[in-house]
């Protein structure tokens, strides 16, 4: 039996973007257009004073979409900017985005990419 090996990826960041319901698809499309492979979308519900009052008395929807995208450190700024504008985060009440450094990650890496990285 051959010993299996784990390919550990480093120099990664996790971009998390929390936005109003219905915006996630456009955000992931913008990130893919900048070179990412894809993202994970899940749903959440926000609570707090802004839910009741909203900006200028307008109610803010409590249902949210959370987008997680793992990117290399060298791509982080470019993807962050693309997501910022696709999510319209320059508009009050649209959401929030943040970057978390990842120590390591593991997934399937095709053999041709491993060989290319070792060159």
C-alpha positions in Angstrom: 0.0 0.0 0.0 1.4 3.4 -0.9 1.5 6.2 1.6 -0.8 9.1 0.7 0.5 12.6 0.9 -1.3 15.8 1.9 -0.6 18.8 -0.3 -0.7 21.8 2.1 -1.4 25.2 0.7 -0.1 28.3 2.4 0.0 32.1 1.7 -3.8 32.2 1.6 -6.5 34.5 2.8 -10.2 34.1 3.3 -12.4 36.9 2.1 -15.8 37.0 3.8 -18.5 39.3 2.5 -21.9 39.6 4.3 -24.5 41.3 2.1 -28.2 41.7 1.6 -30.2 38.7 0.3 -30.0 38.4 -3.5 -26.6 39.9 -4.1 -24.3 36.9 -3.8 -24.4 35.6 -7.3 -23.2 39.0 -8.8 -20.4 39.1 -6.2 -19.1 35.7 -7.0 -19.3 36.4 -10.8 -17.2 39.5 -10.2 -14.6 37.5 -8.2 -14.5 34.8 -10.9 -14.0 37.4 -13.6 -10.9 38.4 -11.6 -9.5 34.9 -11.5 -10.8 33.0 -8.5 -12.2 29.5 -9.0 -15.4 30.1 -7.1 -16.8 30.7 -3.7 -19.1 29.4 -1.0 -22.5 31.0 -0.4 -24.6 30.4 2.7 -27.4 32.2 4.4 -27.6 33.9 7.7 -29.9 36.2 9.7 -28.6 39.4 11.2 -30.0 41.0 14.4 -29.4 44.3 16.2 -30.6 47.8 16.4 -30.1 48.5 12.7 -32.6 45.7 11.9 -35.3 47.6 13.8 -34.4 51.1 12.8 -32.4 50.8 9.6 -30.7 53.7 8.0 -32.8 56.8 8.2 -35.7 54.8 9.5 -35.8 52.4 6.6 -35.9 48.7 7.7 -32.9 46.6 6.8 -33.7 43.1 5.7 -32.5 40.6 8.4 -31.8 37.8 5.9 -28.2 37.9 4.7 -26.0 36.1 2.2 -22.4 35.2 3.3 -19.8 34.7 0.6 -16.5 33.0 1.5 -13.7 33.0 -1.1 -10.2 31.6 -0.5 -7.6 33.5 -2.4 -3.8 33.6 -2.6 -2.2 36.5 -0.8 -1.0 38.0 -4.0 -4.6 38.1 -5.4 -6.3 39.4 -2.2 -6.2 43.1 -2.9 -7.5 42.8 -6.5 -10.4 40.4 -5.5 -11.2 42.5 -2.4 -11.7 45.6 -4.6 -13.8 43.7 -7.2 -16.1 42.4 -4.5 -16.3 45.8 -2.8 -17.7 47.4 -5.9 -19.9 44.4 -7.0 -21.4 44.4 -3.5 -21.9 48.1 -3.5 -20.3 48.4 -0.1 -19.7 52.1 -0.8 -23.4 52.5 -0.1 -24.6 52.7 3.6 -26.4 49.5 4.9 -25.2 47.2 2.1 -23.0 45.0 4.1 -19.5 44.3 5.3 -16.4 42.5 4.1 -13.2 41.4 5.8 -10.1 39.3 5.2 -8.8 36.5 7.5 -5.3 35.0 7.0 -5.3 31.2 6.7 -2.4 29.3 8.1 -2.9 26.3 5.8 -5.5 24.6 3.7 -5.7 21.3 1.9 -7.6 20.1 -1.2 -7.1 18.1 -4.3 -4.3 19.6 -6.4 -3.9 18.1 -10.0 -0.5 16.4 -10.6 0.4 18.8 -13.4 0.1 21.8 -11.1 2.2 20.1 -8.4 4.9 19.5 -11.0 4.7 23.0 -12.3 5.0 24.4 -8.8 8.1 22.3 -8.1 9.9 23.6 -11.2 
